[in-house]
Amino acid sequence: MTDNGDGFDTEKTATGKGLELTQNRVSLSNTIYKNTPLNFSIEATTTGTTAIIILKTGYHERHNCRR
């Protein structure tokens, strides 16, 4: 997800709950579904913010697929 807002300083504590709740959900999911971990990252600049959640399924490795 990307926006073109003002961005924010990722080193400062945020006052909103959106990012905190997202990180908590990713952590909970990784605790329950250990074989399909999620990776959550945030990149913020003065020209916008990008939040990325990646699901690693291992499908390609299990089925000897070429990428």
FENRA-V337538 format. One record per run of one state. SS is the DSSP state (2 for helix, 1 for strand, 0 for the rest). FROM is the first residue (numbers start at 1). TO is the last residue. Records with the same first field share a line. If there is no record, write none. Layout:
SS->FROM-TO, FROM-TO
This chain:
0->1-1, 4-17, 33-37, 46-47, 56-58, 63-67
1->2-3, 38-45, 48-55
2->18-32, 59-62
